Structures are given as C-alpha cells and as structure tokens.
Amino acid sequence: MSSTRPFRFGAKATRASSGAEWRDLARAAEDLGYASFQIDDHFGNQLATVPAIMAAAAATSTVLVGPHVAGVDFRNPVLFAKEAATIDLLSDGRFLLGIGAGWAQDDYAISGIEQADASTRIERLGEAVRIMRGLWGEGPFSFEGQHYRVAETDAKPKPVSPIPVLIGGGGRKILSLAAQEADIVGINPKIVARSINPRSMRTAAADAVDEKIAWVREAAGDRFDEIELQLQIFRTAVTDSPDEIIGQLAGAFGLPPEVVATAPFFQIGSVEQITENLIAMRERWGISYIVFQNDGTQPMAPVVAKLAGT
C-alpha cells in the first residue's frame, strides 16, 4: 500500500541573486539528502522556471529537478515536452514534471492570458499531460482534442527513461484527474476565488485532507497503490515554543489555532515533534513524499537524515 512507501523529501527555491547562489542552493539540497529540487512557475519575483531548472541540473548529479508546478496555460505542451525531454537527456534522466491547471490571478493578469473556469483548465491539463507523454513515447504521435491539436511527429529528443508526472490539487475534480493520470499526486488546499485566502486555507485542515485522500482513492481505483502521495509544507519553523507562530498563522489565515496546529501543511515545533508529525502523516494518509519551502531546507536536514529511505 502507499502507506508502506519509504519517505523521500523535496526542496524548493525560487530566487537567487547570482548563478553561484542558485547553484549553491541546488547543491545544498543534494548534499543534505533531498530527492528533488524544484521551483515554482509564476511571473512574480522569481527566476524563470526552465533556465533555472537546467542550471540546477548542471550544478548537481543525483537530485531530481523540475517545476513545482508548471502552469499549463503558460506552457505549450509540445514546446514544454521538448524542453523537458532535453533537460532529462542533459541531466542523465533527472527531470521530474510537476504540472498544474494554473490558479493565480496575478499570473494571468501579468501575462495577458485569459483565465478560464476551473473545469476548462483541468480538462486542458489532462490533454496536455497525454500530449507530453505521447511525444516522449516511441514512434509517431498525433493528437486532436478539445483544447489542443498536434500534427503527427516523432518528437526528439526522447527522455532517458519515463519522466515521472506530479499533479497536485485540492479540489475533487483535479485530484480525480491526478489519480487517473499522475505518478505522484500532490495533496493541497483547495484554491478558492483563485487566490490563497482564509477560505482556501480552511481546506488545509486535517479532516479536509481525509476527504481529499478519499477522492484520490475512489478515482484511482486499482492503481491507487501505484501512486506516490505528496504534500508540500507551506511554513516550517523549528521552535520549542510553537504557540506564538501558530497564533500568527491562525490570525493571518482566519483559522482557529487548533486547526493550524494539526494541519499537515504547517510544521511548527521541535525537530523531534516534526519528525513524529511526518510519521503520523504517513500512517494516517499514506503521504510519504514531503516537500519543504526554502525556509525549511536547512532546518529540516536532521529530519531528512533520519527519515529518508525508511
């Protein structure tokens, strides 16, 4: 079952003031035992996703690299499939595709791209994943769907090996798609009103995660045990006095402190307590792939050293 999968950990970063700093971030993640090093895909104050991924790949030798996650509306699937396969080839098979339906209003406003309703974006995501996998496969491929058309082509280069696909989400429709199409399913809060707000963060509660896992299990059917379940931690703080930080987060998101304290997306406490929390998370939900933001990469190194591979 998914609950028996060994732990693995991912590190995220988005910004650097120089190439040396970015390379150091990637190498630090690798040296500390993280399985992946990934970057968000937004138009705000961050590095451009594709060149940053390649720079991280060139600076490392074992860690997986990729977006977490690429917005499908900003990535033509034919072009992105070629870029992904190229990075995979040049990194000796270390590309990890995280891809999503797009959510942030600011990204659409900045890029001048219309933000369709969630159902349309999710349908588009499903088609894009099928196109990318088809282009990575052997022999000619063509596609005609509701949102994309691809003329027959035998795309090159091919990936070194099948590229793992991560799709994450917080609503039933996208989690059902992920359960049917992805190798890795990321469990997230549901984005309400196309932004991170108190209504969105209320779906970060532990009982809401129970519901999300049930949706994945139902949609996956017989392939559920083949899926790796993943969760990214939005805020990590190592402290022996967690109440103040929990109170600040509760105030910021309009949540009761007890919800923040038990929501898996916030890990506030001692290294020992966070270690116990992650073990309990795997026992309750089968989540074994944990991703930390940049603020957690160094502080969580003792947790990674203890749990990775176990």
Secondary structure, 3 states (H helix, E strand, C coil): CHHHCCEEEEEECCCCCCHHHHHHHHHHHHHCCCCEEEECCCCCCCCCHHHHHHHHHHHCCCCEEEECCEEHHHCCHHHHHHHHHHHHHHCCCCECEEEECCCCHHHHHHHCCCCCCHHHHHHHHHHHHHHHHHHHCCCCEEEECCCCEEEEECCCCCCCCCCCEEEEECCHHHHHHHHHHCCEEEECCCCECCECCHHHHHHHCHHHHHHHHHHHHHHHHHHHHHCEEEEEECEEEECCCCHHHHHHHHHHHCCCHHHHHHCCCEEEECHHHHHHHHHHHHHHHCEEEEEECHHHHCCCHHHHHHHECC
